[in-house]
Amino acid sequence: MKLLLTSAGIKNASIRDALVDLLGKPIAEASALCIPTAMYGHPMVGPGPGAWRFISGQEPGTPMCELGWKSLGVLELTALPSIEAARWVPLVQETDVLLVAGGDALYLCHWMRQSRLADMLPSLRAVYVGLSAGSMVMTPRIGKEFVGWTPPAAGDDSTLGVVGFSIFPHLDHPDLPTNTMAGAERWAASLAAPAYVIDDETAIRVIDGTVEVVSEGHWTLFTP
């Protein structure tokens, strides 16, 4: 499985080069499906203009959909449980990349499981590109600091656990005053597991379990 777990999308040339390398072809020759679902569960985003800006490629601060894809479609996870699998599974199996928006990681995790997309992920040929919560959902835990929406069943901070580390995104972001290194240290200590702290110029590339940091900014790995 090929993952590109970003804090803020394809922010710089190094992250873009990593994406092209994972795709094995130019972006202009690749098909993409974008997943806006996580946005609906976050109180600072929700449904409305934020989701439209992501889907339409009007988010230059977190570039994902505006990269010049050969084709771009929308995969809305909340709709999938009510649709026959034959209507959407082949589409996911054939696409080159999944572009997964930020928002609330636990809300996204819930709908990945409800839609059964989570079950499909290990067998997909598509590159998975996460943005913030879209990256955090692939980790084992997000930490209590990032819990917003409460899952109806588990009620904890556990996510899919596709990778063996957690992610603290948006380090030192000017609009997020609590996203400091001191805050990240407290967060990592509470997890007692490997944890990456990354800023918006950093991404984590994972190929079949092999992890590599791609960065033009700042990042730290905390180990227990």
C-alpha positions as CSV (number, residue, x, y, z in Angstrom):
1,M,0.0,0.0,0.0
2,K,1.3,3.5,-0.9
3,L,0.5,6.4,1.4
4,L,1.4,10.1,1.3
5,L,0.3,11.5,4.7
6,T,0.5,15.3,4.7
7,S,-0.3,18.1,7.1
8,A,-1.6,20.5,4.5
9,G,-1.7,18.9,1.1
10,I,0.9,19.1,-1.7
11,K,2.5,22.3,-0.4
12,N,5.9,22.2,-2.0
13,A,8.0,20.7,-4.8
14,S,9.4,18.0,-2.6
15,I,6.0,16.7,-1.6
16,R,4.8,17.0,-5.2
17,D,7.8,15.0,-6.4
18,A,7.0,12.3,-3.8
19,L,3.5,12.1,-5.1
20,V,4.5,11.8,-8.7
21,D,7.0,9.1,-7.7
22,L,4.2,7.1,-5.9
23,L,1.9,7.5,-8.9
24,G,4.5,6.3,-11.3
25,K,3.3,8.9,-13.9
26,P,2.6,12.6,-14.2
27,I,-0.3,14.1,-12.3
28,A,-1.8,15.2,-15.6
29,E,-2.1,11.5,-16.6
30,A,-3.7,10.3,-13.3
31,S,-7.3,9.9,-12.2
32,A,-8.3,11.0,-8.8
33,L,-11.3,10.7,-6.4
34,C,-11.6,13.2,-3.6
35,I,-13.2,12.4,-0.3
36,P,-14.6,15.5,1.6
37,T,-16.4,13.5,4.4
38,A,-14.1,14.5,7.3
39,M,-15.0,18.1,6.8
40,Y,-18.7,17.6,7.9
41,G,-17.7,16.4,11.4
42,H,-15.5,19.3,12.3
43,P,-17.1,22.4,14.0
44,M,-14.8,24.8,12.2
45,V,-15.6,23.4,8.8
46,G,-18.9,21.5,8.5
47,P,-21.0,21.2,5.3
48,G,-21.2,24.2,3.0
49,P,-18.5,26.4,1.5
50,G,-15.5,24.5,2.9
51,A,-16.5,21.3,1.3
52,W,-17.2,23.1,-2.0
53,R,-13.8,24.8,-1.9
54,F,-12.0,21.5,-1.4
55,I,-13.9,19.6,-4.1
56,S,-13.6,22.5,-6.6
57,G,-9.9,23.0,-6.0
58,Q,-10.3,26.5,-4.4
59,E,-8.0,25.8,-1.4
60,P,-4.6,27.1,-2.4
61,G,-3.4,26.9,1.3
62,T,-4.0,23.1,1.2
63,P,-3.6,22.1,-2.5
64,M,-5.1,18.7,-3.4
65,C,-7.8,18.8,-6.0
66,E,-6.3,21.8,-7.9
67,L,-3.1,20.0,-9.1
68,G,-4.2,19.3,-12.7
69,W,-5.5,15.8,-12.5
70,K,-6.5,14.0,-15.8
71,S,-9.9,13.4,-14.1
72,L,-11.4,14.2,-10.7
73,G,-14.5,12.7,-9.1
74,V,-16.1,12.8,-5.6
75,L,-16.4,9.8,-3.3
76,E,-18.8,10.7,-0.5
77,L,-18.5,8.1,2.2
78,T,-21.8,8.9,4.0
79,A,-23.7,8.0,0.8
80,L,-22.0,4.6,0.1
81,P,-23.9,2.4,2.6
82,S,-27.1,3.2,0.8
83,I,-25.7,2.4,-2.7
84,E,-25.1,-1.0,-4.3
85,A,-21.4,-1.9,-4.2
86,A,-21.4,-2.4,-8.0
87,R,-22.1,1.3,-8.3
88,W,-18.9,2.5,-6.6
89,V,-16.4,-0.3,-5.8
90,P,-15.1,-0.5,-9.4
91,L,-14.6,3.2,-9.5
92,V,-12.4,3.0,-6.4
93,Q,-10.5,0.0,-7.7
94,E,-9.7,1.8,-11.0
95,T,-8.7,5.2,-9.7
96,D,-5.0,6.2,-9.4
97,V,-5.3,8.2,-6.2
98,L,-7.6,9.0,-3.3
99,L,-7.5,12.6,-2.0
100,V,-8.8,12.6,1.5
101,A,-9.7,16.0,3.1
102,G,-9.0,17.2,6.6
103,G,-11.7,17.8,9.2
104,D,-12.5,15.4,12.0
105,A,-10.5,12.2,12.1
106,L,-12.9,10.2,14.2
107,Y,-15.9,11.2,12.0
108,L,-13.9,10.1,8.9
109,C,-12.9,6.9,10.6
110,H,-16.5,6.1,11.4
111,W,-17.6,6.5,7.8
112,M,-14.6,4.7,6.4
113,R,-15.8,1.7,8.4
114,Q,-19.5,2.1,7.7
115,S,-18.9,2.5,4.0
116,R,-16.5,-0.5,4.0
117,L,-13.8,1.6,2.3
118,A,-11.5,0.8,5.3
119,D,-11.8,-2.9,4.4
120,M,-10.8,-2.2,0.8
121,L,-7.7,0.0,1.5
122,P,-5.1,-2.8,1.7
123,S,-6.0,-4.2,-1.7
124,L,-6.3,-0.9,-3.6
125,R,-3.7,0.0,-6.2
126,A,-4.5,3.7,-5.6
127,V,-2.1,6.0,-3.8
128,Y,-3.8,7.3,-0.6
129,V,-3.1,11.0,-0.1
130,G,-4.3,12.4,3.3
131,L,-4.6,16.0,4.4
132,S,-4.5,16.6,8.2
133,A,-7.4,14.4,9.6
134,G,-7.2,12.5,6.3
135,S,-3.7,11.5,7.3
136,M,-4.4,11.0,11.1
137,V,-7.2,8.5,10.3
138,M,-4.6,6.0,9.1
139,T,-2.8,6.0,12.5
140,P,-3.7,3.9,15.6
141,R,-4.7,6.8,17.8
142,I,-5.1,10.6,17.4
143,G,-4.8,11.6,21.1
144,K,-7.4,13.3,23.2
145,E,-6.3,16.7,22.0
146,F,-7.8,16.0,18.6
147,V,-11.0,14.4,19.7
148,G,-14.0,16.4,18.5
149,W,-16.8,14.3,17.2
150,T,-17.6,11.3,19.5
151,P,-18.0,7.9,17.8
152,P,-21.3,6.2,18.7
153,A,-19.6,2.9,19.7
154,A,-16.1,3.0,21.0
155,G,-16.0,6.6,22.2
156,D,-12.2,6.7,22.4
157,D,-9.5,8.2,20.2
158,S,-8.6,5.1,18.2
159,T,-8.5,5.2,14.4
160,L,-7.7,2.7,11.6
161,G,-4.2,1.7,12.6
162,V,-3.0,1.2,9.0
163,V,0.4,2.7,10.0
164,G,2.2,2.2,13.3
165,F,2.6,5.8,14.4
166,S,0.5,8.8,15.2
167,I,0.6,12.2,13.6
168,F,0.4,15.7,15.1
169,P,-0.2,18.1,12.1
170,H,0.1,21.8,11.6
171,L,3.0,22.4,13.9
172,D,3.4,26.2,14.7
173,H,0.5,27.1,12.4
174,P,-0.3,30.8,13.0
175,D,-4.1,30.2,13.2
176,L,-3.7,27.3,15.7
177,P,-2.0,28.7,18.8
178,T,-2.1,25.4,20.7
179,N,-0.1,23.6,18.0
180,T,3.2,24.3,19.5
181,M,6.2,21.9,20.1
182,A,5.5,22.0,23.8
183,G,1.9,21.0,23.2
184,A,3.1,18.3,20.8
185,E,5.5,16.9,23.5
186,R,2.6,16.5,25.9
187,W,0.4,14.9,23.2
188,A,3.2,12.4,22.3
189,A,3.8,11.5,26.0
190,S,0.2,10.6,26.5
191,L,0.3,8.2,23.5
192,A,3.4,6.2,24.6
193,A,3.9,5.2,21.0
194,P,5.9,6.4,18.0
195,A,4.5,9.8,17.0
196,Y,5.5,12.3,14.2
197,V,5.0,16.0,14.7
198,I,4.9,17.7,11.3
199,D,4.4,21.2,10.0
200,D,2.6,22.2,6.8
201,E,5.7,21.8,4.7
202,T,6.1,18.2,5.7
203,A,4.6,14.8,4.6
204,I,5.2,11.2,5.5
205,R,5.6,8.7,2.7
206,V,4.8,5.0,3.4
207,I,5.4,2.2,0.9
208,D,4.5,-1.3,2.1
209,G,5.4,-0.3,5.7
210,T,8.6,1.6,4.9
211,V,8.4,5.1,6.3
212,E,10.2,8.2,4.9
213,V,9.7,11.9,5.9
214,V,9.6,14.3,3.0
215,S,10.0,17.9,4.2
216,E,11.0,21.4,3.4
217,G,10.0,22.5,6.9
218,H,10.2,21.1,10.4
219,W,9.3,17.8,12.0
220,T,10.2,15.6,15.0
221,L,9.7,11.9,15.7
222,F,8.9,11.1,19.3
223,T,9.5,7.5,20.5
224,P,8.4,6.1,23.8
